[in-house]
Amino acid sequence: YTSISIEQLKCFVAVSKELNFRKAAKNLNMSQPPVSRHILNLEYNLKASCLIEQSSVKLTKDGMLFL
């Protein structure tokens, strides 16, 4: 049984919209580490990688489908 929280979803949508963890955290009135943790937990629960961090943040194919 997987448990996806509202916080995980809010963080995922914010990061997907901004394509930037720091900006998403600011918009959510959070610091960046909890946002990253929520995304990691979401990806663990989904058993899929949703975001790729390279020189910028990008949605994976699974991330686009989930969004």
C-alpha distance (Angstrom), angle and dihedral (degrees) to the residues before:
residue distance angle dihedral
Y1 . . .
T2 3.78 . .
S3 3.75 123.8 .
I4 3.79 118.6 -153.8
S5 3.79 113.4 -172.9
I6 3.78 129.6 -146.6
E7 3.82 87.6 -119.4
Q8 3.81 90.6 57.1
L9 3.80 90.4 50.4
K10 3.82 93.1 46.9
C11 3.80 90.9 50.6
F12 3.80 92.6 46.7
V13 3.80 92.8 50.5
A14 3.81 92.1 46.1
V15 3.81 93.8 49.6
S16 3.81 90.9 44.0
K17 3.80 90.0 52.2
E18 3.82 96.5 45.5
L19 3.82 97.9 30.2
N20 3.79 83.8 -146.4
F21 3.82 126.9 93.4
R22 3.80 95.3 -153.5
K23 3.81 94.3 50.9
A24 3.80 91.6 44.2
A25 3.81 90.6 51.3
K26 3.80 90.9 50.0
N27 3.82 90.9 50.8
L28 3.80 89.7 50.1
N29 3.83 92.2 47.1
M30 3.80 89.3 -120.5
S31 3.77 135.4 116.3
Q32 3.79 117.3 -105.1
P33 3.85 100.3 -110.1
P34 3.84 95.4 64.1
V35 3.81 90.2 48.3
S36 3.80 90.1 53.6
R37 3.81 90.5 46.6
H38 3.82 91.8 51.3
I39 3.82 90.4 50.5
L40 3.82 91.9 48.7
N41 3.81 90.9 49.4
L42 3.80 91.0 47.7
E43 3.81 91.5 51.0
Y44 3.82 89.9 47.4
N45 3.81 91.2 51.5
L46 3.81 92.1 46.4
K47 3.81 91.5 43.9
A48 3.80 86.9 -135.9
S49 3.78 137.5 99.3
C50 3.81 109.2 -118.5
L51 3.80 102.4 174.3
I52 3.79 134.2 37.9
E53 3.80 120.5 -155.5
Q54 3.79 112.9 -155.8
S55 3.79 121.6 129.3
S56 3.80 83.9 -32.9
V57 3.80 136.9 9.1
K58 3.79 116.3 -91.3
L59 3.77 134.1 178.0
T60 3.77 116.9 -116.6
K61 3.80 120.4 -137.0
D62 3.82 88.4 -98.1
G63 3.81 89.6 48.7
M64 3.80 91.7 52.9
L65 3.80 91.0 49.6
F66 3.80 92.4 47.8
L67 3.80 92.7 47.7
